Amino acid sequence: MTEVRVKHRVSDTAALVMLWAYDYYRENPLVRDYLRNLDLSAGTDLLDCYNRICPWYSEVIINRKHFIQSTVRELVRQTPGRTTIVNLGAGFSPLGLELADLLTPGCRFIEIDESGMEHKHALYTHLVPDRCGFITCIEGDITDISSLVDDLEDVETTHLIVVMEGLTYYIGRRAMQQVLSTLSGITAEQSIVFEHLKPCSLINEDRRFIPYRIFSHVRDYTSMDRMTTYSDDEIRAMLPAGFVSVYYDMSGMELKRTGANTFFPTPDSGWLSCAVAVRRKEDQIRLYS
C-alpha cells in the first residue's frame, strides 16, 4: 500500500507507548501500514530510559492493548442494536484500525483528543477508505464538559462503549467524575473500559520501584503535579448509578493473552489494571471474562 508522503511526527510520550507495542502491532497488516506513516523517533530516548528500569515493560503495554481490544470486541458482540465506541484521549492509538472489521453503519467509532485528529482521519481515509466513513475524529478537551457534550450530543446509539486507555492517570478525580457523569446521560445502555494506575499499597513491595520510577519521571517530564491512582473500590464508588463493574489485574490480562503468568504471577505483581463497567437491562448483563 502506498504510504502518505510525509510522516506525521508523534509526541514523545505517545510514541513511547507505540514503540513498546510495536511487535504486537506488526502482527496486524493494517496497523503495520499505519505505523509506516508515523514518525516515532521522539519516543526512543524515553524507551531506552524506561527499559533500563524494566527491560520487559513492553509486556505491560501489550497485555493492556490486547485486553482492551478483545474486551471491546466482546462488548460489541454481546449487544444488539446501534453501537458507538468512543475512545477518549485517543492520541495516535490504532484501536480504530484494530476494530475496523466491526465498523458498519450500525457500529461507529469516535476518537477525541486535543490535537492530531485531522491528520489521523486522513490516514484512515488512506488506509481504510471503505470504513473511514464510520470513524469520526474530533479535536477537543474531554475535561471541558460543555465541549464533550457538544461532541457527543448527536450520537445516535443504543449502546455506548467508552474506552479510557492511558488516560486516567493524567486527570484529577473530580474532573474524571464529571466526565463519567456526563457520559452517563448520553445513553442508558453503556460500557466503560477504565484502565488505570493502582495505588502503591496494592502493588507487591518487590515491584513498586518500577511504576514509581517510571511514572515519577513521566510526572516530572510532563510538568504534572501528580499522577492519579484508583483502587477497585474507588472506581465503583465513582461510577454513576446502575453500573456493574468487574476488575481485571495485569495477571488476568497476561493469562488471557498468553495462557500463562510469566511476568505477573499474582494480582499484586502488576500496577496497571482495568475495570469493565456495564449498565444495561438486567437480563442483558453478561460481563466479559
C-alpha positions in Angstrom: 0.0 0.0 0.0 1.3 3.5 -0.9 2.4 5.5 2.1 1.4 9.0 2.9 4.2 11.2 1.6 5.2 13.0 4.8 5.3 11.0 8.1 3.5 12.6 11.0 5.8 13.2 14.0 4.1 11.7 17.1 4.8 13.3 20.5 7.4 11.6 22.7 5.2 10.0 25.3 2.7 8.8 22.7 5.5 7.5 20.5 6.9 5.7 23.6 3.8 3.6 24.1 3.6 2.7 20.4 7.2 1.7 20.4 6.6 -0.6 23.4 3.7 -2.2 21.5 5.4 -2.3 18.1 5.9 -6.0 17.9 2.3 -6.6 18.8 1.1 -4.1 16.2 3.2 -5.6 13.5 1.0 -8.7 13.6 -1.8 -6.8 12.1 -1.0 -5.8 8.5 -3.4 -2.8 8.6 -1.8 -1.4 11.7 1.7 -2.1 10.3 0.9 0.1 7.3 -0.4 2.7 9.7 2.8 2.7 11.7 4.8 3.2 8.5 3.1 6.6 8.2 4.2 7.8 11.6 7.5 9.1 12.9 8.0 7.6 16.3 11.6 8.8 16.8 10.6 11.2 19.5 10.0 8.3 21.9 13.3 6.5 21.5 15.1 8.3 24.3 12.3 7.6 26.8 12.1 4.0 25.6 15.8 3.5 26.3 15.5 5.2 29.7 12.5 3.2 30.9 13.7 -0.1 29.5 16.7 0.2 31.7 14.3 0.3 34.7 12.3 -2.6 33.4 13.5 -4.4 30.3 10.2 -6.3 29.8 7.9 -3.3 30.2 6.5 -3.9 26.7 4.7 -6.9 28.2 2.6 -4.4 30.3 1.6 -2.4 27.3 0.9 -5.4 25.0 -1.2 -7.1 27.7 -3.2 -3.9 28.2 -3.8 -3.3 24.5 -4.8 -6.9 23.8 -7.2 -6.9 26.7 -8.9 -3.7 25.7 -9.2 -4.6 22.0 -10.6 -8.1 22.8 -12.9 -6.7 25.5 -14.4 -4.1 23.2 -15.0 -6.8 20.6 -16.9 -8.9 23.1 -19.0 -6.0 24.3 -19.9 -5.2 20.7 -20.8 -8.9 20.1 -23.0 -9.1 23.1 -25.1 -6.1 22.4 -27.8 -5.8 19.7 -28.7 -2.5 18.1 -26.6 0.5 17.2 -23.3 0.8 19.0 -20.9 3.7 19.2 -17.3 3.1 20.5 -15.8 6.3 21.9 -12.0 6.4 22.5 -11.2 9.3 24.9 -7.8 10.8 24.8 -7.1 8.6 21.7 -3.9 10.1 20.5 -2.5 8.1 17.7 -3.6 4.7 19.1 -4.6 2.5 16.2 -7.5 0.9 18.1 -9.9 2.1 15.4 -7.9 0.1 12.8 -7.7 -3.0 15.1 -11.5 -2.9 15.2 -12.1 -1.8 11.6 -13.7 -5.1 10.7 -16.5 -4.4 13.2 -17.3 -0.9 11.8 -20.6 -0.6 9.9 -23.5 1.9 9.8 -24.6 0.1 13.0 -21.2 0.2 14.8 -19.4 3.5 14.6 -16.1 4.7 16.2 -15.4 8.2 17.6 -12.0 9.4 18.8 -11.5 12.6 20.8 -8.2 14.2 21.7 -6.7 17.7 21.8 -4.6 17.5 18.7 -3.7 15.4 15.7 -7.2 14.2 14.9 -7.4 15.8 11.4 -4.2 14.1 10.3 -5.3 10.8 11.9 -8.5 10.8 9.9 -6.6 11.5 6.8 -4.6 8.3 7.5 -7.9 6.4 7.9 -9.1 7.7 4.6 -5.9 6.5 3.0 -5.7 3.1 4.7 -9.4 2.1 5.1 -11.4 4.0 2.5 -14.3 1.6 2.9 -14.5 2.1 6.7 -13.4 5.6 7.3 -16.9 6.9 6.9 -17.8 5.1 10.1 -14.9 6.8 12.1 -15.2 10.4 13.4 -12.1 12.1 14.8 -12.8 15.2 17.0 -10.2 17.6 18.4 -11.3 18.6 21.9 -10.5 18.5 25.6 -12.5 15.8 27.2 -12.4 17.5 30.6 -14.2 20.5 29.1 -17.7 19.2 29.9 -19.7 21.5 27.7 -17.4 20.7 24.8 -17.7 17.0 25.5 -21.5 17.3 25.5 -21.4 19.1 22.2 -19.1 16.5 20.7 -21.4 13.6 21.6 -24.9 15.1 21.7 -25.8 14.0 18.2 -24.6 10.4 18.7 -27.5 8.1 17.7 -26.9 4.8 19.5 -28.4 2.3 21.8 -25.1 1.2 23.3 -22.2 3.4 24.1 -18.8 1.8 24.7 -16.3 4.2 26.3 -12.6 3.4 26.2 -10.2 5.1 28.6 -6.7 3.8 27.9 -3.5 5.6 29.1 -5.8 8.5 30.2 -7.0 8.3 33.8 -3.6 8.9 35.4 -3.4 12.3 33.9 -6.9 13.6 35.0 -7.9 14.5 38.6 -10.6 12.6 40.4 -13.1 15.4 40.4 -12.7 16.0 36.6 -13.0 12.3 36.0 -16.2 12.0 38.0 -17.6 14.9 35.9 -16.7 13.1 32.7 -18.3 9.9 33.9 -21.5 11.7 35.0 -21.7 13.5 31.6 -21.2 10.3 29.6 -23.9 8.6 31.8 -26.5 10.9 30.5 -25.9 10.1 26.8 -27.5 6.7 26.7 -28.9 4.2 29.2 -27.0 1.2 27.9 -23.3 1.9 28.4 -20.0 0.1 28.9 -16.8 1.7 30.2 -13.3 0.2 29.9 -11.4 2.1 32.6 -7.7 1.4 32.5 -5.8 2.9 35.4 -2.8 3.0 37.7 -3.1 1.3 41.0 -2.2 2.8 44.4 1.3 1.9 45.7 -0.2 0.0 48.6 -1.8 -2.5 46.2 1.4 -3.4 44.5 3.9 -6.0 45.7 6.8 -4.4 47.5 9.3 -6.0 45.2 7.6 -4.4 42.2 6.8 -0.9 43.4 10.1 0.6 42.2 9.1 0.0 38.6 5.9 2.2 38.4 7.4 4.6 41.0 10.5 5.4 38.9 8.7 5.4 35.5 5.6 7.4 36.5 7.5 9.8 38.7 9.7 10.6 35.7 6.6 10.9 33.4 5.1 13.2 36.0 8.1 15.5 36.2 8.8 15.3 32.4 5.2 16.4 31.6 5.2 19.0 34.4 2.3 17.4 36.3 1.6 17.9 40.0 0.7 14.2 40.5 -0.5 11.0 38.8 -4.0 9.9 39.8 -4.4 6.3 41.0 -7.5 4.2 41.6 -8.5 1.1 43.5 -11.4 -1.2 42.6 -13.5 0.2 45.4 -12.7 3.8 44.4 -13.8 3.2 40.8 -17.1 1.5 41.9 -17.8 4.5 44.2 -17.2 6.9 41.4 -19.4 5.2 38.8 -22.9 6.6 38.2 -25.9 4.5 39.3 -26.7 1.3 37.6 -23.3 0.1 36.6 -21.9 -3.4 37.4 -18.1 -3.5 37.4 -15.6 -6.3 37.1 -11.9 -5.7 37.9 -9.0 -7.1 36.0 -5.4 -7.1 37.3 -2.5 -7.4 34.9 -2.1 -11.0 35.9 -5.5 -11.7 34.4 -4.7 -9.8 31.3 -1.5 -11.7 30.8 -3.2 -15.0 31.3 -5.9 -14.0 28.7 -3.2 -13.1 26.1 -0.6 -15.8 26.7 -2.2 -18.6 28.6 0.4 -18.3 31.4 1.5 -15.9 34.2 5.1 -15.4 33.3 5.7 -11.8 34.3 2.7 -11.3 36.5 2.2 -14.3 38.7 -0.1 -12.7 41.2 -2.7 -9.8 41.2 -0.3 -7.5 43.2 2.6 -8.1 40.8 1.2 -5.5 38.3 0.5 -1.8 38.6 -1.9 -1.2 35.7 -5.4 -2.6 35.8 -8.8 -2.4 34.0 -12.3 -2.1 35.4 -15.0 -3.0 32.9 -18.3 -1.4 34.0 -21.6 -2.2 32.3 -25.0 -0.7 32.6 -27.9 -2.1 30.6 -31.1 -4.1 31.1 -30.7 -6.7 33.8 -31.3 -9.6 31.6 -28.6 -8.5 29.1 -25.7 -8.1 31.5 -23.0 -10.6 30.8 -19.6 -9.1 31.6 -16.6 -10.1 29.7 -14.5 -12.7 31.4 
